[in-house]
Amino acid sequence: MGNTTKPIEDEAADWMLRAQLGMDADERACWQAWLDRDPAHRAAYDRLACAWSALDYLAENPAMLAMREQARRPMAANDERPPRRWWGMAVVASLLLLAGGGWWWTQSAPEPLVFSTGHGAMRNIALADGSQLMLDAESRISVTMTPRRRLIRLDSGQAYFKVAHDATRPFVVTAGTRAVVALGTEFDVEARDGLITVALTQGRVRVGDAQTDTAALRPDGGAAGTELSVGQTLSFNSRTGISRLAANNAEAASDWRTGRLHFDHTPLSSVVADINRYAPTPIRLSDPALGAWPVSGVFRADNAQGLLDALPLLFPVRVERRADVILIRRAE
């Protein structure tokens, strides 16, 4: 039995690799159950985590360099299987190599993990550090975890972040030219059509210039940028360079996560763009001038018909349905 049981060190290395590659909720539950099953499990994992934080030294350690080469070298057909203890160490060395070779052993950055959503779809994601995020429809992010930082780039769309506390690794979200540093936080970031919006619902965040070295945006307070308090929203127009800090409606800021779209004197053009991320048939304005009309109300994201029914009651328009598009026209 003992000969067929996987060594704890190997299991810890397997879980460390899974954590760095990303785990879903079920996998994280299994991982937590494994940690809780035996104090030796947590001890083995913690030992590996300690090595994780000391890799700047280990990368130059001759013994580790030799282990790295051994782990890289394929086993010849007539080689004997290494001793169990050495095999467990080689697994760990291979893990450190695979979990971003450049991450640990070279100067290059690790390959980011990319998450995206399509039309009408939202996605919950559990990150390896325990942080959670939710992606809105038609959104895309890239996640890079290093021993010193947690770097997330919002390429497009919208995401909500619930950040796990780790004082040793800042959590930084970049969107366009803005960088958001979490200070024990839950917040929302949206990047669409040159407008970047950060809404804070819990904790604190600091928003600054992403072109600045993000080390200058560290959480210890020695940083440039604008610090938000709960209930504040910072909007930045990348075309004009103008920022605006305002109070937010907490319910409105979180509405999209429950499938609702909240509009408060929002231009009709923006309302249509938001609905179109979910609508089965695209909606178009026949006259761009209609796009300036302000819309207020709450609509379900999956019920474009509710908006279409409301528009003729709010404005002098009519809705024209075609096979592949729905047109909003001025009423004659």
C-alpha positions in Angstrom: 0.0 0.0 0.0 2.8 2.4 1.0 4.5 1.7 -2.4 1.5 2.8 -4.3 0.5 5.9 -2.2 1.6 9.1 -3.8 4.1 11.0 -1.6 2.7 14.1 0.1 5.4 16.2 -1.5 4.3 15.1 -4.9 0.6 15.9 -4.1 1.6 19.3 -2.7 3.5 20.0 -6.0 0.5 19.0 -8.0 -1.8 21.3 -6.0 0.7 24.2 -6.3 0.8 23.7 -10.1 -3.0 23.6 -10.3 -3.2 26.7 -8.2 -0.9 28.6 -10.5 -2.8 27.5 -13.6 -6.1 28.4 -12.1 -8.8 26.3 -10.3 -12.5 26.4 -10.5 -14.7 26.4 -7.4 -14.9 22.5 -7.3 -11.2 22.2 -7.6 -10.6 24.8 -4.9 -13.0 22.8 -2.6 -11.0 19.6 -3.2 -7.7 21.4 -2.6 -9.0 22.8 0.7 -10.3 19.4 1.7 -6.8 18.0 1.0 -5.2 20.6 3.2 -7.6 20.0 6.0 -7.4 16.2 5.9 -3.9 15.9 7.4 -1.6 18.5 9.1 1.2 16.9 7.1 -0.5 18.0 3.9 -0.6 21.7 5.0 2.9 21.5 6.2 4.2 20.1 2.9 2.2 22.8 1.0 3.5 25.5 3.3 7.1 24.4 2.8 6.6 24.6 -0.9 5.1 28.1 -0.5 8.0 29.2 1.5 10.3 28.1 -1.3 8.1 30.0 -3.6 8.9 33.3 -1.8 12.6 32.5 -1.8 13.1 31.8 -5.4 15.2 34.8 -6.1 17.9 33.1 -4.1 17.1 29.6 -5.3 17.4 30.6 -8.9 21.1 31.0 -8.3 21.6 28.2 -5.9 24.0 25.5 -7.5 22.0 22.6 -6.0 18.8 23.9 -7.4 20.3 24.6 -10.8 21.5 21.0 -10.9 18.1 19.8 -9.9 16.6 21.9 -12.6 18.8 20.3 -15.2 18.0 16.9 -13.9 14.3 17.6 -14.1 14.7 18.8 -17.6 16.7 15.8 -18.8 14.5 13.0 -20.3 15.0 9.6 -18.6 16.9 7.1 -20.8 15.3 3.7 -21.4 17.9 1.9 -19.3 17.9 4.5 -16.5 16.7 3.3 -13.1 13.8 5.2 -11.6 15.2 7.8 -9.1 14.7 7.3 -5.4 11.3 8.3 -4.1 12.8 11.3 -2.1 14.7 12.6 -5.2 11.6 12.0 -7.4 9.5 14.2 -5.1 12.2 17.0 -5.2 12.4 16.7 -9.0 8.6 17.1 -9.2 8.9 20.3 -7.3 11.7 21.5 -9.5 9.7 20.6 -12.6 6.7 22.4 -11.1 8.7 25.6 -10.7 9.9 25.2 -14.2 6.4 24.6 -15.7 4.6 27.1 -13.7 6.3 29.8 -15.8 9.8 28.9 -16.7 10.7 32.5 -17.2 8.9 33.3 -14.0 11.3 31.5 -11.8 14.5 30.8 -13.7 14.9 33.6 -16.3 14.2 37.3 -16.6 11.2 36.9 -18.9 7.6 37.3 -17.5 5.3 34.3 -17.1 2.7 33.6 -19.7 -0.5 35.2 -18.6 -3.8 33.3 -18.3 -6.5 34.7 -20.5 -10.2 34.6 -19.6 -13.0 35.9 -21.9 -16.8 35.9 -22.3 -18.8 35.9 -25.5 -22.1 37.6 -26.4 -24.7 37.4 -23.7 -22.5 35.4 -21.3 -21.0 36.2 -17.9 -18.4 34.1 -16.0 -17.3 33.7 -12.4 -13.5 33.0 -12.0 -11.6 31.9 -8.9 -8.0 32.9 -9.0 -5.2 30.8 -7.5 -4.6 33.4 -4.7 -8.2 33.1 -3.5 -9.4 36.2 -5.2 -12.6 36.0 -7.1 -13.8 38.0 -10.1 -16.8 38.1 -12.4 -16.6 39.0 -16.1 -19.5 40.7 -17.9 -20.5 39.7 -21.4 -18.0 40.4 -24.2 -15.1 41.0 -21.8 -11.5 39.8 -21.7 -8.8 39.8 -19.0 -5.2 38.6 -18.7 -3.9 37.4 -15.3 -0.3 37.2 -14.4 0.7 35.9 -10.9 4.3 36.3 -9.7 5.8 35.9 -6.2 5.7 39.7 -5.8 2.7 40.9 -7.7 -0.8 39.9 -8.9 -1.2 41.7 -12.3 -4.6 41.7 -14.1 -5.1 43.5 -17.4 -8.7 44.3 -18.4 -8.4 44.3 -22.2 -12.0 45.2 -22.8 -15.4 45.0 -21.1 -16.2 44.9 -17.4 -15.1 42.9 -14.4 -15.9 42.8 -10.6 -13.0 41.9 -8.3 -13.1 40.5 -4.8 -9.5 40.6 -3.7 -7.9 38.1 -1.3 -5.7 39.9 1.2 -1.9 39.4 0.7 0.2 42.2 2.0 3.3 40.8 0.2 1.8 40.8 -3.3 0.0 43.9 -4.5 -3.1 43.3 -6.6 -3.0 45.6 -9.6 -5.6 45.9 -12.4 -4.7 47.9 -15.5 -7.3 49.1 -18.0 -6.1 51.3 -20.8 -3.9 53.9 -19.3 -5.2 53.5 -15.8 -3.9 51.3 -13.0 -6.0 50.3 -10.0 -4.2 49.1 -6.9 -6.4 47.2 -4.4 -6.0 48.0 -0.7 -8.2 45.1 0.7 -11.1 45.6 -1.6 -14.1 44.8 -3.7 -14.4 47.0 -6.8 -15.7 47.2 -10.4 -13.7 48.2 -13.5 -15.2 48.9 -16.9 -13.3 49.8 -20.1 -15.4 50.5 -23.1 -15.0 53.0 -26.0 -12.2 54.9 -24.4 -14.0 55.4 -21.1 -12.6 53.7 -18.0 -14.7 53.6 -14.9 -13.7 52.3 -11.4 -16.5 51.9 -8.8 -15.6 51.0 -5.2 -18.0 48.9 -3.1 -15.7 47.8 -0.2 -12.3 48.8 1.1 -10.0 51.2 -0.7 -8.3 51.4 -4.1 -5.8 53.8 -5.6 -6.1 54.8 -9.3 -3.1 56.1 -11.1 -1.3 56.2 -14.5 -0.6 52.7 -15.8 2.4 54.0 -17.7 4.1 54.8 -14.3 6.1 51.9 -12.8 3.4 50.0 -10.8 5.9 49.9 -8.0 5.1 53.6 -7.5 1.5 52.5 -6.9 2.3 50.2 -4.0 -0.3 49.8 -1.3 1.9 51.3 1.5 0.7 54.8 0.8 3.9 56.1 -0.9 2.2 56.4 -4.2 0.7 58.9 -6.6 -2.8 58.6 -7.8 -6.4 59.1 -6.5 -7.6 57.0 -3.6 -11.3 56.1 -3.7 -13.5 55.6 -0.7 -16.5 53.3 -0.5 -19.3 54.7 -2.6 -17.1 56.6 -5.0 -16.7 56.2 -8.8 -13.8 57.5 -10.8 -14.3 57.9 -14.6 -11.5 58.6 -17.0 -11.9 59.6 -20.6 -8.8 58.4 -22.4 -9.5 60.6 -25.4 -9.7 63.9 -23.4 -7.6 62.9 -20.4 -10.3 64.2 -18.1 -11.1 62.4 -14.8 -14.3 62.8 -12.8 -14.8 61.6 -9.2 -18.4 61.2 -8.1 -20.6 59.4 -5.6 -22.0 56.1 -6.9 -25.3 54.3 -6.4 -24.1 51.0 -4.7 -27.1 49.2 -6.1 -26.6 50.5 -9.6 -22.9 49.7 -9.5 -23.6 46.0 -8.8 -26.8 45.7 -10.9 -25.0 44.1 -13.9 -23.9 41.1 -11.8 -27.5 40.2 -11.1 -28.5 40.5 -14.8 -29.9 44.1 -14.5 -28.8 47.2 -16.4 -29.3 50.4 -14.5 -29.4 53.7 -16.4 -29.5 57.2 -15.0 -29.8 59.9 -17.7 -27.7 57.6 -19.8 -27.4 58.5 -23.6 -29.6 56.2 -25.7 -26.6 55.3 -27.8 -24.9 53.8 -24.6 -28.1 52.1 -23.5 -28.3 50.4 -26.9 -24.7 49.4 -26.8 -25.2 47.8 -23.3 -28.3 45.9 -24.4 -26.6 44.7 -27.5 -24.1 42.7 -25.5 -27.0 40.4 -24.6 -29.7 40.8 -27.2 -30.3 37.9 -29.6 -30.9 40.4 -32.4 -28.8 43.6 -32.7 -30.5 46.9 -32.1 -29.5 50.0 -34.2 -30.4 53.6 -34.3 -31.5 54.8 -37.7 -30.4 58.4 -36.8 -27.2 59.0 -34.7 -28.9 62.1 -33.3 -31.3 59.8 -31.4 -28.3 58.6 -29.4 -28.1 61.8 -27.3 -31.6 61.3 -25.7 -31.2 60.5 -22.0 -32.7 57.2 -20.6 -33.4 56.4 -17.0 -34.6 53.1 -15.6 -33.7 49.5 -14.8 -34.0 46.7 -17.4 -33.1 43.1 -17.4 -30.1 42.3 -19.6 -31.8 39.3 -21.0 -35.0 41.1 -21.9 -34.3 43.6 -24.7 -38.0 43.6 -25.4 -38.6 45.5 -22.2 -36.4 48.3 -23.4 -38.0 48.3 -26.8 -41.5 48.5 -25.3 -40.5 51.4 -23.1 -38.8 53.6 -25.7 -42.0 54.6 -27.6 -43.4 55.7 -24.2 -40.4 57.8 -23.5 -39.6 59.3 -26.9 -41.2 60.0 -30.3 -39.8 56.8 -31.8 -41.0 53.6 -33.4 -39.4 50.2 -33.4 -39.0 48.5 -36.8 -38.2 44.8 -36.8 -36.3 43.2 -39.6 -34.9 39.7 -40.1 -31.4 40.4 -38.8 -31.7 43.8 -37.0 -34.1 45.9 -35.0 -34.2 49.6 -36.0 -35.2 52.5 -33.8 -36.6 55.3 -35.9 -38.2 58.7 -35.3 -41.9 58.5 -35.2 -43.5 60.1 -38.3 
